[in-house]
Amino acid sequence: MVEPTRSRLRPIPMTRVLIVPVLALVLLLTGCGSGESSSSKDEDDSKDAASTASVGGCPVDSPAVTDARPIAKADLDGDGRADVAKLTAAGGDCSSFVFARLSEALVTTQLPAGSTPLSAAFGVEVPGREGALLATRHDHPRGGFQLRLYAADGGKLVELKTRGRSLVPFIALDVQEHPLSIDCVPGGVEVTEAVAHEPAGVASAWDVRRTSYAVEGAEVTKGESSEIADNVMPAELEAEYPELVRHTLFQSCRRAG
């Protein structure tokens, strides 16, 4: 009688049984280590970028920068959060720099040489524009002031200019030389000013003109200029256009801070 053939099962070595789980564990640990390394590298890069940031050549942790005084709060990058603009002291290292730390950048500018001391600063929120403008006012000791407007653009605070000059000319206060007001309009600003009537007559008089300026980034484009009043007597100007005589600045869109 022939016995049935029995299959002979060979035992599987334990080393083969364990090799797959061990390899999986090694890959898992390697992946975790890689993620931690990448995360650490990102953090190190961020710290390096912060440590190399500077204001006029002064590191952000230098006394000249850390002791800078706050001058205004304005949402300069349009992210919904107010940014603090500061001013470094005049003289010494990094003299007279205005700067602000935004969510993704540090923007700076140095006040022009010969600028009179800064007396006030505030934000200007132009309708339809992403990011507020920063206005600085510099009073002259003999009467008058200079207003400058800045926009955050390309990692800098850039002054808005037209024909190479500040958008708003120097305003004398000791004489009624240039009655003027400025306010916001959608996408820009509008300057209303009184200029000497032409042709000149026996008595002094004013013509009132209004000019719009579109603001895109830090670029200013002059728009239409129109005459809204002609041959206005001085007494009439003060009664009918008090905002010009008082040099009203951004009444509808000024944000104190």
LUMMI-858110 format. One record per residue (C-alpha): residue in one letter; residue number from 1; x, y, z. Coordinates in steps of 0.5 Angstrom, whole numbers, plus 500, padded with zeros to 3 digits. Layout:
N
NODE,A,NUM,X,Y,Z
...
//
This chain:
257
NODE,M,1,500,500,500
NODE,V,2,503,507,498
NODE,E,3,503,512,503
NODE,P,4,500,519,501
NODE,T,5,506,524,499
NODE,R,6,507,529,505
NODE,S,7,509,536,503
NODE,R,8,515,538,507
NODE,L,9,514,545,509
NODE,R,10,520,549,510
NODE,P,11,521,554,516
NODE,I,12,521,561,514
NODE,P,13,527,564,518
NODE,M,14,525,569,523
NODE,T,15,530,574,519
NODE,R,16,526,574,513
NODE,V,17,519,575,518
NODE,L,18,522,581,521
NODE,I,19,525,585,515
NODE,V,20,519,588,512
NODE,P,21,517,591,519
NODE,V,22,524,593,521
NODE,L,23,525,597,514
NODE,A,24,518,600,515
NODE,L,25,520,603,522
NODE,V,26,527,605,519
NODE,L,27,523,609,513
NODE,L,28,518,612,518
NODE,L,29,524,615,523
NODE,T,30,528,617,517
NODE,G,31,522,621,514
NODE,C,32,521,624,521
NODE,G,33,528,626,522
NODE,S,34,528,629,515
NODE,G,35,521,633,517
NODE,E,36,524,636,523
NODE,S,37,531,638,520
NODE,S,38,527,642,514
NODE,S,39,523,645,520
NODE,S,40,529,647,523
NODE,K,41,532,650,517
NODE,D,42,526,654,516
NODE,E,43,526,657,523
NODE,D,44,534,658,522
NODE,D,45,533,661,515
NODE,S,46,527,666,519
NODE,K,47,532,668,524
NODE,D,48,538,669,520
NODE,A,49,533,674,516
NODE,A,50,531,677,522
NODE,S,51,538,678,524
NODE,T,52,541,681,518
NODE,A,53,535,686,517
NODE,S,54,537,693,518
NODE,V,55,535,700,518
NODE,G,56,540,705,515
NODE,G,57,545,700,516
NODE,C,58,544,699,523
NODE,P,59,542,692,526
NODE,V,60,534,692,528
NODE,D,61,537,690,535
NODE,S,62,542,696,536
NODE,P,63,540,702,540
NODE,A,64,539,707,535
NODE,V,65,533,702,532
NODE,T,66,530,699,539
NODE,D,67,530,706,542
NODE,A,68,527,709,536
NODE,R,69,520,713,538
NODE,P,70,513,711,535
NODE,I,71,510,716,531
NODE,A,72,504,713,528
NODE,K,73,500,707,527
NODE,A,74,497,705,520
NODE,D,75,496,699,516
NODE,L,76,501,700,511
NODE,D,77,501,693,507
NODE,G,78,493,692,507
NODE,D,79,493,686,511
NODE,G,80,488,689,516
NODE,R,81,493,690,522
NODE,A,82,496,697,524
NODE,D,83,503,697,523
NODE,V,84,507,702,528
NODE,A,85,512,707,524
NODE,K,86,518,709,528
NODE,L,87,523,715,527
NODE,T,88,530,714,529
NODE,A,89,534,720,533
NODE,A,90,537,725,529
NODE,G,91,545,725,529
NODE,G,92,549,719,530
NODE,D,93,548,712,527
NODE,C,94,542,711,522
NODE,S,95,540,719,523
NODE,S,96,533,721,522
NODE,F,97,530,714,519
NODE,V,98,523,713,519
NODE,F,99,521,705,519
NODE,A,100,516,700,520
NODE,R,101,516,692,521
NODE,L,102,510,690,516
NODE,S,103,508,682,516
NODE,E,104,513,680,511
NODE,A,105,518,686,510
NODE,L,106,521,692,514
NODE,V,107,520,698,510
NODE,T,108,525,704,511
NODE,T,109,526,711,509
NODE,Q,110,531,717,511
NODE,L,111,528,724,512
NODE,P,112,531,729,507
NODE,A,113,537,732,509
NODE,G,114,535,739,512
NODE,S,115,528,737,514
NODE,T,116,525,741,520
NODE,P,117,524,737,526
NODE,L,118,518,732,525
NODE,S,119,512,735,529
NODE,A,120,506,730,527
NODE,A,121,505,723,523
NODE,F,122,498,720,521
NODE,G,123,495,715,517
NODE,V,124,491,716,510
NODE,E,125,487,711,508
NODE,V,126,485,712,500
NODE,P,127,479,709,498
NODE,G,128,480,703,494
NODE,R,129,487,703,495
NODE,E,130,490,697,499
NODE,G,131,495,699,504
NODE,A,132,495,706,508
NODE,L,133,499,712,506
NODE,L,134,504,715,512
NODE,A,135,504,723,512
NODE,T,136,509,726,516
NODE,R,137,509,734,518
NODE,H,138,515,738,519
NODE,D,139,514,745,522
NODE,H,140,519,750,520
NODE,P,141,521,755,526
NODE,R,142,519,761,522
NODE,G,143,512,759,520
NODE,G,144,510,754,515
NODE,F,145,510,747,514
NODE,Q,146,512,741,509
NODE,L,147,507,735,509
NODE,R,148,510,729,506
NODE,L,149,506,723,504
NODE,Y,150,510,716,503
NODE,A,151,507,709,501
NODE,A,152,510,702,502
NODE,D,153,513,699,496
NODE,G,154,518,694,494
NODE,G,155,521,694,501
NODE,K,156,522,701,502
NODE,L,157,517,707,504
NODE,V,158,517,711,498
NODE,E,159,515,719,498
NODE,L,160,510,721,493
NODE,K,161,512,726,488
NODE,T,162,510,730,482
NODE,R,163,515,733,477
NODE,G,164,520,731,482
NODE,R,165,517,735,488
NODE,S,166,513,733,494
NODE,L,167,506,732,492
NODE,V,168,504,738,497
NODE,P,169,508,744,497
NODE,F,170,511,748,503
NODE,I,171,506,752,506
NODE,A,172,507,758,509
NODE,L,173,503,760,515
NODE,D,174,506,767,516
NODE,V,175,503,770,510
NODE,Q,176,497,768,506
NODE,E,177,501,766,500
NODE,H,178,498,759,498
NODE,P,179,491,757,501
NODE,L,180,490,750,500
NODE,S,181,487,743,502
NODE,I,182,488,736,500
NODE,D,183,483,730,501
NODE,C,184,482,723,499
NODE,V,185,478,721,493
NODE,P,186,477,714,490
NODE,G,187,484,711,488
NODE,G,188,488,717,490
NODE,V,189,488,724,493
NODE,E,190,485,731,491
NODE,V,191,489,738,492
NODE,T,192,484,744,492
NODE,E,193,488,751,492
NODE,A,194,487,758,491
NODE,V,195,492,762,486
NODE,A,196,493,769,484
NODE,H,197,487,771,480
NODE,E,198,489,772,472
NODE,P,199,489,777,469
NODE,A,200,491,781,475
NODE,G,201,487,787,477
NODE,V,202,487,793,481
NODE,A,203,485,789,488
NODE,S,204,488,782,489
NODE,A,205,483,776,488
NODE,W,206,484,769,488
NODE,D,207,482,763,483
NODE,V,208,480,756,486
NODE,R,209,483,750,482
NODE,R,210,482,743,484
NODE,T,211,487,737,481
NODE,S,212,486,730,482
NODE,Y,213,492,725,483
NODE,A,214,492,718,482
NODE,V,215,496,713,486
NODE,E,216,498,706,484
NODE,G,217,503,703,489
NODE,A,218,508,709,490
NODE,E,219,507,712,483
NODE,V,220,503,719,482
NODE,T,221,499,720,476
NODE,K,222,496,727,475
NODE,G,223,489,728,473
NODE,E,224,485,733,471
NODE,S,225,485,740,473
NODE,S,226,479,745,473
NODE,E,227,477,752,476
NODE,I,228,472,752,481
NODE,A,229,471,759,482
NODE,D,230,474,765,479
NODE,N,231,476,772,482
NODE,V,232,474,771,489
NODE,M,233,476,776,494
NODE,P,234,480,775,500
NODE,A,235,474,776,505
NODE,E,236,470,771,500
NODE,L,237,475,766,500
NODE,E,238,475,765,508
NODE,A,239,468,765,508
NODE,E,240,466,760,502
NODE,Y,241,473,756,502
NODE,P,242,475,756,510
NODE,E,243,478,749,509
NODE,L,244,483,752,504
NODE,V,245,485,758,509
NODE,R,246,486,753,515
NODE,H,247,490,748,510
NODE,T,248,485,742,512
NODE,L,249,489,736,511
NODE,F,250,485,729,509
NODE,Q,251,479,731,513
NODE,S,252,475,725,510
NODE,C,253,481,719,511
NODE,R,254,486,721,516
NODE,R,255,487,716,521
NODE,A,256,490,718,528
NODE,G,257,495,714,531
//
